[in-house]
C-alpha cells in the first residue's frame, strides 16, 4: 500500500509541475505577442526567492513602456517593490503608491 501512495504522490507532483510550466509558457507567449495589457495570476508561485526576483526583474524590463500595463494577482509581498500601484484586501489593509 505504501508503494501505491508513493506512486500517487509522484504523479501529483508531475501534474503540478507540468501545470506550472504551462502557466509560465503561456505568460511568455502572451508577452511575446506584445500586448498593451498583461494579466498574471500568481506568476511567482513555487519559484525560489532567487528565481522570483529574476522573473520580477525580467517582467519589469519587458513592461518598461508607458503604453503597457500589467495586472498581477499574487500573495507575494516582494512584488510591491515592482509595482507603481498596489491594491490590497480591505481586511488586510490596502495601499496605493506612485513611483
HELIX and SHEET records of a PDB file:
HELIX    1   1 UNK A    2  UNK A   32  1                                  31    
HELIX    2   2 UNK A   49  UNK A   63  1                                  15    
HELIX    3   3 UNK A   77  UNK A   82  5                                   6    
HELIX    4   4 UNK A   90  UNK A   92  5                                   3    
SHEET    1   A 2 UNK A  37  UNK A  41  0                                        
SHEET    2   A 2 UNK A  69  UNK A  73  1                                        
END                                                                             
